[in-house]
Amino acid sequence: MTPPPERRRELLATAAEVFAAHGYKATTVRRIADEAGMLAGSLYYHFDSKESILDEILSTFLDELWDRYDAVLAAGLGPRETIEALVTESFREIDRHGPAVAIYQKESRHLAKQQRFAYLAESQERFEKAWLGTLERGVADRVFRADLDIRLAYRFLRDTVWVAASWYRPGGQHSPEEIARQYLSMVLDGIAVGENPEPTAKAHSDS
């Protein structure tokens, strides 16, 4: 009998949290099984190895991320709107797959050396191409500053967006869309008031 898909999803979610908290090497099948409230032998009824569990966690996250990124990139948006959409989708993925994002950040460089996880390096190359290409287009179209260091800007955007996986908690005070809006406002428009701000309008006229 094939295990119910919802049970498989529950086990993957549990495993992702354990991997994120303790690291892939330090995590055993027994530890995952204990967290899931089952015997280690029973876990093998669902997965043939610890490696298979991690593979499914990461591939599921990246497949969904690229479905959403590709939709943004194919939408024909301007450079600024593309950056805004990519950032928003990134925060949504952190909301949906926070532990997987944390695992990816901690483990991908090491794992990508293994044939089974070669897709991690391929995904990173696609990611870099998408973001750098959008920034380059923005400079060429005079949407972004001509003196922008594109590679530095890319690294800043990449790291400051995805590090949110370390502190973001689903169901918190702010939705991923609100976090994206605030983030984009700070990155694209700054946080300082201009040198000559408009005076605050009076509540009542003098007449």
C-alpha positions as CSV (number, residue, x, y, z in Angstrom):
1,M,0.0,0.0,0.0
2,T,1.3,3.4,-0.9
3,P,1.6,5.8,2.1
4,P,-0.9,8.7,2.0
5,P,0.7,11.8,0.3
6,E,-0.3,14.0,3.2
7,R,1.7,11.8,5.6
8,R,4.7,12.1,3.3
9,R,4.4,15.8,3.3
10,E,4.3,15.9,7.1
11,L,7.4,13.8,7.3
12,L,9.3,16.0,4.8
13,A,8.3,19.1,6.8
14,T,9.5,17.5,10.0
15,A,12.8,16.4,8.4
16,A,13.3,19.9,6.9
17,E,13.1,21.4,10.4
18,V,15.5,18.9,11.8
19,F,18.0,19.4,9.0
20,A,17.8,23.1,9.3
21,A,18.3,23.1,13.1
22,H,21.0,20.5,13.3
23,G,22.7,20.3,9.9
24,Y,22.6,17.4,7.4
25,K,25.6,15.6,8.7
26,A,24.6,15.6,12.3
27,T,21.0,14.5,11.5
28,T,20.3,10.8,11.6
29,V,17.3,8.9,10.3
30,R,16.5,8.0,14.0
31,R,16.4,11.6,15.0
32,I,14.0,12.5,12.2
33,A,11.8,9.5,13.1
34,D,11.9,10.5,16.8
35,E,10.7,14.0,15.9
36,A,8.0,12.5,13.7
37,G,6.9,10.1,16.5
38,M,7.7,6.9,14.7
39,L,10.3,4.1,14.6
40,A,13.3,4.6,12.4
41,G,12.5,1.5,10.5
42,S,9.0,2.9,9.7
43,L,10.6,5.9,8.1
44,Y,12.2,3.7,5.5
45,Y,8.8,2.7,4.5
46,H,8.5,6.2,3.0
47,F,12.1,7.0,2.0
48,D,15.0,4.8,1.1
49,S,17.7,7.0,2.7
50,K,18.4,10.3,4.5
51,E,19.8,11.6,1.2
52,S,16.5,10.9,-0.6
53,I,14.7,12.9,2.1
54,L,17.0,15.9,1.7
55,D,16.8,15.6,-2.1
56,E,13.0,15.8,-2.1
57,I,13.0,18.7,0.3
58,L,15.4,20.8,-1.8
59,S,14.1,19.8,-5.2
60,T,10.5,20.6,-4.2
61,F,11.5,24.0,-2.9
62,L,13.6,24.9,-6.1
63,D,11.0,23.6,-8.5
64,E,8.3,25.8,-7.0
65,L,10.7,28.8,-6.8
66,W,11.6,28.5,-10.5
67,D,7.9,28.0,-11.5
68,R,7.3,31.4,-9.9
69,Y,10.5,33.1,-11.0
70,D,10.0,31.9,-14.6
71,A,6.5,33.4,-14.6
72,V,7.9,36.7,-13.5
73,L,10.7,36.7,-16.1
74,A,8.3,35.9,-18.9
75,A,5.8,38.6,-17.9
76,G,7.5,41.3,-19.9
77,L,7.8,43.7,-16.9
78,G,10.2,46.6,-16.7
79,P,13.4,46.2,-14.7
80,R,12.2,47.7,-11.5
81,E,8.9,45.8,-11.6
82,T,10.8,42.6,-12.3
83,I,13.0,43.2,-9.2
84,E,9.9,43.9,-7.2
85,A,8.2,40.8,-8.3
86,L,11.3,38.6,-7.8
87,V,11.8,39.9,-4.2
88,T,8.1,39.4,-3.4
89,E,8.2,35.8,-4.7
90,S,11.4,35.2,-2.7
91,F,9.7,36.2,0.5
92,R,6.7,34.1,-0.3
93,E,9.0,31.1,-0.8
94,I,10.6,31.8,2.6
95,D,7.1,31.8,4.0
96,R,6.3,28.4,2.4
97,H,9.6,26.7,2.6
98,G,11.6,28.4,5.4
99,P,13.5,25.3,6.6
100,A,14.3,24.3,3.0
101,V,15.7,27.8,2.4
102,A,17.9,27.5,5.5
103,I,19.2,24.1,4.5
104,Y,20.0,25.4,1.0
105,Q,21.9,28.3,2.4
106,K,23.9,26.2,4.8
107,E,24.5,23.0,2.7
108,S,24.2,23.8,-1.0
109,R,27.9,24.6,-1.6
110,H,29.0,21.2,-0.1
111,L,26.1,19.2,-1.5
112,A,26.5,20.5,-5.1
113,K,29.8,18.6,-5.4
114,Q,27.7,15.4,-5.3
115,Q,26.2,14.2,-8.6
116,R,22.8,13.7,-7.1
117,F,22.7,17.4,-6.0
118,A,24.4,18.9,-9.1
119,Y,21.1,20.7,-9.8
120,L,21.9,23.0,-6.9
121,A,24.8,24.6,-8.8
122,E,22.7,24.8,-11.9
123,S,20.0,26.6,-10.0
124,Q,22.5,29.0,-8.6
125,E,23.7,29.9,-12.1
126,R,20.2,30.5,-13.3
127,F,19.5,32.6,-10.2
128,E,22.5,34.8,-10.8
129,K,21.8,35.2,-14.5
130,A,18.2,36.2,-13.8
131,W,19.0,38.8,-11.2
132,L,22.2,40.2,-12.8
133,G,20.4,40.4,-16.2
134,T,17.5,42.4,-14.7
135,L,19.9,44.8,-13.0
136,E,21.9,45.3,-16.2
137,R,18.7,46.0,-18.1
138,G,17.7,48.5,-15.5
139,V,21.0,50.4,-15.8
140,A,20.8,50.3,-19.6
141,D,17.2,51.6,-19.5
142,R,18.2,54.3,-17.0
143,V,15.8,52.9,-14.4
144,F,18.7,52.2,-12.1
145,R,21.7,54.5,-11.5
146,A,24.5,54.5,-14.1
147,D,27.2,54.2,-11.4
148,L,25.6,51.1,-9.9
149,D,28.0,48.2,-9.2
150,I,25.8,45.5,-10.6
151,R,27.5,42.5,-9.1
152,L,27.7,44.2,-5.7
153,A,24.0,45.1,-5.9
154,Y,23.2,41.5,-6.8
155,R,25.0,40.1,-3.8
156,F,23.4,42.6,-1.5
157,L,19.9,41.8,-2.8
158,R,20.5,38.1,-2.7
159,D,21.9,38.0,0.8
160,T,19.6,40.5,2.4
161,V,16.5,38.8,1.0
162,W,17.3,35.2,1.8
163,V,18.8,35.8,5.2
164,A,15.2,36.5,6.3
165,A,14.7,32.7,6.5
166,S,16.7,32.9,9.8
167,W,14.2,35.1,11.5
168,Y,10.9,35.0,9.6
169,R,8.1,33.0,11.2
170,P,5.0,32.1,9.2
171,G,1.8,33.6,10.7
172,G,3.7,36.5,12.4
173,Q,2.8,40.1,12.5
174,H,3.8,40.8,8.9
175,S,2.8,38.9,5.7
176,P,5.5,38.0,3.2
177,E,4.0,40.6,0.9
178,E,4.2,43.3,3.5
179,I,7.8,42.4,4.3
180,A,8.6,42.6,0.6
181,R,7.0,46.0,0.3
182,Q,8.9,47.4,3.2
183,Y,12.2,45.9,2.0
184,L,11.7,47.2,-1.5
185,S,10.9,50.7,-0.2
186,M,14.1,50.8,1.7
187,V,16.3,49.3,-1.1
188,L,14.8,51.2,-4.0
189,D,13.8,54.5,-2.4
190,G,16.0,54.7,0.7
191,I,15.1,55.4,4.4
192,A,16.3,59.0,4.7
193,V,14.2,62.0,4.1
194,G,15.4,64.1,1.2
195,E,17.5,67.2,1.8
196,N,14.6,69.6,1.0
197,P,11.5,67.7,2.1
198,E,8.1,69.2,1.4
199,P,6.7,71.0,4.5
200,T,4.0,69.2,6.3
201,A,0.6,70.4,5.2
202,K,-1.4,72.4,7.7
203,A,-4.4,70.7,9.1
204,H,-6.6,73.8,8.5
205,S,-6.3,76.7,6.0
206,D,-5.7,80.2,7.3
207,S,-8.7,81.6,5.6
